[in-house]
Amino acid sequence: GKLAWKSGKGVGNVLKLGGGLIKGVVDSFVGAVTEAFGQQSE
């Protein structure tokens, strides 16, 4: 009961943290690629 709920909440926190991390990596990657292509076209 309580233990399962607690570990389930922990998994949710890990997913939330991991999702935020992945989003940050993707955002910076996309930004770098966009910047590189922007410099090339000019």
N, C-alpha and C positions, 0 to 999 in steps of 0.2 A: 504493500500500500504506500506508506510514506517514503520508503527507500526508493521504490520504482519511480515515484513522482519526482524525487530529488535528483536521481540520475537522469531522468528524462529532461528535467530543466537544465541540467549540466550539458547534455548533448545539444540542446537548443542554443545555449550560450556559446558553445564551441562552433556551431554552424554559423551563428550570427557573427562571431569574431572572424572565422575563416572567410565568410562571405565578404565582410568589410575589407579584409586583407586582399583577397582576390580582386575585388572591385578597384582598390587603390592601385594594384599592380597593372591591371588592364587599363585604367584611366591614364596612368603615366606612360604606358606603352603606346597607347593610341595618340596621346599628346606628342610624344617624341616622333612617331611616324608622320603625323600630320605636319609637324614643324619641319621635318626633313623634306617632305614632298613640297611644302610651301616654299622652302628655300630653293629647291630645284627648279620649280616653275618660274621663279623670278630670276 
